[in-house]
Amino acid sequence: VQLQASGGGLVRAGESLRLSCVASGSIVGSSSVGWYRQAPGKEREQVALILPSGITVYADSVKGRFTISRDNFRNTVHLQMNSLKPEDTAVYYCNAARGMFPKYDYWGQGTLVTVSS
């Protein structure tokens, strides 16, 4: 299974972007799918997560601004990012993981988000 992340770009502070993560297999509905980001010189951090149950979890820094959603039919998970800030600048990665049989842990290739002030 491969994950293809897209939607990054250069925007101004306050603007919006929508990231998409498309899985090559039908795993989105049975996986915990998360968006992570890594800024230069910093460790990778979890931004948002959607569980198989549909429960969503957000980092405090993005609560109220970012929304994660999934489309099981299209094997896609989106991250809607509103009110972007310069500190949101990073490479964003999607991850699909499952802790029970069949276990797996897949990463997408990353998409760059740059927010100018």
Summary of the structure (lengths in Angstrom):
residues: 117
radius of gyration: 13.5
end to end distance: 37.4
largest distance: 45.5
contacts: 361
relative contact order: 0.33
helix: 5%
strand: 54%
